[in-house]
């Protein structure tokens, strides 16, 4: 007979489940937690006591006019300023570093424009300097429980090595290891594909909350994707899953940075749209602003811009139709520059989808734009960084917290 889980395993699981609930859904009363998690009130009280003692949550009387008569149920709130992660977002045109507190609260952030031909070593220096300034501003005794970086390229899961960065070559620099050494916080900096993290963010905090089968399409210079299946990110054997941008939608079409022709990235990316519209990014203008300029021009009646969006929307619709046929998602979310491209070509995308996707999987799929805006991949990095402490809260915090915990000087 197979033995069931040990009491300590059950306790660890329940602690993580409760902490994850208030992290993603916000402050909750003990009564709501008991109902939502299917646990009795005495168990909830014991779990919240453990998490409070560890400094992960606090309990307080409910606020506001909605209080009930009689003895109120205490509200459990995440300790956002005491427990935080560092989230890094490496874009083609910008670098962002944020200190994100438990509960998903962005406590502070630094953002810098990035030249597309900048040296990779400068990238590490800029990110490290921004992160150290954020850590210095953290409350005394606050603990950093994780760090993660969103990168626009192919990242191997086993060692975070960047295998392919077609629009951002970092050479032999191992970003995670280099950042971890520069920060000196004693925690690793995980590196993951930006679109995969975007899918995670939209599933947990954005348009896809409650949708367990979701595809996120992200545009920068290139096009990436992340796939949520059954509530879990589809990573593939080595973590390379979701390279939707290199799905061929026009055989023999435009050359792609990967070496093939007619990839979705080559047919709907920033460079193609600007080329078809007879435009280019102005000096100092980001690619996102240049794309938005084409969409705005089309809205004002510019015939060339409209035709460019029509052609790009046609290829984007083919890509979405293929994905709908293969994965049967409940939702497809467009982020980055693809958010603006989709908004400017939605009618064309939907028309091509209706023609090329099977009726059954097409019938209920929803097409949406990101609710997290330009911070989708940054939010995804933060959520990934929180994963370990949410899985085993007390053990992780005990390991990281020391009497010498003070902000970096």
Secondary structure, DSSP 8 states (H G I E B T S, - for coil): ------HHHHHHHHHHHHHHHHHHH--EEHHHHHHHHT--HHHHHHHHHHHHHTTSEEEE---STT--SSS---EEEE-TTTEEEEEEEE-SSEEEEEEEETTTEEEEEEEEE--TT--HHHHHHHHHHHHHHHHHTS-TT-EEEEEEEEESSEE-TTT--EEE-TTS--TT--HHHHHHHHH-SS---EEEEHHHHHHHHHHHHSTTTT-SSEEEEEESSSEEEEEEETTEE---SSS-TT-GGGSBSSTT-SB-TTS-BSBHHHHHSHHHHHHHTT----TT--HHHHHHHHHHHHHTT-HHHHHHHHHHHHHHHHHHHHHHHHH--SEEEEEEHHHHHHHHHHHHHHHHHHHHS-HHHHTT-EEEE-SSGGGHHHHHHHHHHHHHHHHSHHHHHHHH--TT-----
